[in-house]
Amino acid sequence: MASKPRPFEIGKPAHIISRALIDAFKDKDDCYRFVFQFHSANIGRKSSNTTVQDAAKVGQALLRGEKISSRFIIKEHDPLVHLLDFSLIVNHNHLYLIPNTENAIPVLMGKLNNGFAKYFNIIHDRKDAVFGSRYKGVPVTTDFQSYAVCRYISIINPLDIFQPGWREEGLNNLTKAMDFLRDYEFSSFPDRIGVRNAKILAPKEISEKYTFQTSSENGRLEFQSFVKEFLKERSSFFPSEFE
C-alpha cells in the first residue's frame, strides 16, 4: 500500500521538489509558463482569454516585478503559499514555501503540475506524462535546515546548468559562476542580491524570517560575501579569482 503524503503545517516552511521525465525546463518560454502557472494557481486561475503567448509574457513580467493585469490572471483568494526560494533546473524544479491554509501545498501542486503538464503536452505535441511521480516534500524545522535549503535551491542547483559535473570536479571559473547566478532568470538568486524583485516571491518581511537577510544594502553585501566564500570552497583552482 502506498504511503500517505506527508502532512504540512500551516505557517511551517517546506522544500518541494518535482522531477520531470523530460527536459521540461530547458526552453525559456516553458519556464515563463511555469512561473505564470505558479502565480495563477497560487491566487486563483488564469483567464480563459489568456493565450500561450500571453502567459509567457506574463511569466516574464512576474519575474521582472511588474504589475499584472486581471485580464490574464483572476484573483480568487489570498495566496495559498508564500514562496521563499525557487529554481527551475532543466528536468526538475525546487520550491521553498510556506503553506497559508490547510492542504495548501497539495492543492497548489495539483493545479501547478497538472496545468503545466497539460500545456507542455499541447505545445510539444506529446501525450505522455511530464512528471515522473508525485512531488516530494520535506518540512524544514530549524534555521540550519532553512539556510541549507536556500543555498541548495538558488546556488547549488543553478550551478549544475553553468558547469555540469562541478560538484565532483570543482568550479573552473568563480567570476563567471557568480555572473551566471546573478543572470539566471529562473531562480530567486537575482532577488537575493537586489537586482530583481520578482512578484511571485513572498514579501521581504516574511521571507527574511526564514532565509537570508537581504533587504538592506549591508545584508545583500553579506550575502554576496557568503556566496563568494562558498564558491571558493568549491573551486578547482587555487588561489581564488576573488582574492
Protein Blocks (a to p, Z undefined) as FASTA:
>chain_A
ZZddddddehiacddddddfbdfklbfklmmmmmmmmmmmmnopadfklcfklmmmmmmm
mmnopacdfklpccfbdcfbdcfbdcdehjaccdddddfbehklmmmmmmmmmmmmmmmm
mmnopabdfbfbdcdddddfbfklmmmmmmmmmmmmmmmmmmghklmnopablklmmmmm
mmmmkbcklmmnopaccfkbccfklmmmmmccfkbmklmmmmmmmmmmmmmmmpcbdcdf
kZZ
